Amino acid sequence: MLEELIEYVAKSLVDNPDAVHVDVSESGRSTTYYLTVDPKDMGKVIGRQGKIARAFRTLVSIAATREGVRANLEIREA
């Protein structure tokens, strides 16, 4: 569910939604989601002074807490 949420929000933000990809890495009680976007769309996902990225990470954290798990979001370019 979180993977789908991340993908949906990211595709809504970028100009090239086909380049959006989410990888999942689980370690212990924590799950890390790696969001990969086109290099041209990095600014749209990060936002000014990282405000969009911070809000995105908060959204993922809240959704994970509701499911009873811990989650982190890492944003990288393709």
N, C-alpha and C positions, 0 to 999 in steps of 0.2 A: 504494500500500500504506500509506504513512504517513497519508494522508488518511483511509483507512478505520479505521486504528488510533485516530487522534485522535477520530473520530466515535464509535466504539464505546465508548471510555473515557468520553468526555463524557456520552454518553447513559446510561451506567451510574451516573453521579454525580448527575444532575439529576432534578427532579420532572416537568419538562415536556420530554421528549425530542424532541417534534416541533419545538421552537424551536431545536434544535441545528443549526448550519450551519457548514461549513468551506470557506473560500476559500483559494486558493493563489496566491502571487505569486513568480515566479522572477526573480532578478536575478544575473546572472553565475553564480558557482559555488554560490550560496546560495539556498535556498528558504524562504519565510516562509509559515507556515500561520496564518490568522486564524480563530480559533474564536469563533463568535457564539452566545451563549446568552441565555435570557430574563433580564431584570434581577433577577427574584426568585431565580434560581438562581446568581447571581454568587458569593454567599458559599459555596455548596457546591463550586464549581469552584476558588475561590481558597483557601479553608480559613483556619484561624486562622494569623495572621502569614504567610500565603502559603505554607504548607507543602505543600498539595495542588498548587498551581500550580507550585511549584518541582519537586516530584516528577514532575508531568506533563511539564514542560519537559525534565527529565532523561531521562525515558522516550523522548520524541520524539528527543532528541539521540542517545541510544544506538541507537535503531532506524535513524536516518539514517546514523550511522557504519557500521553493519553493511551498509548498502546502498551505502556509499562516497560519500555526499553530505553536505552541511551543511544543517541545518534549524533554524529558529527557530519558536517558538510564541507568538503574541500572542492574548490573550483579551480579547474585547469584548462589550458587552451589546447586544442588539437594539434 
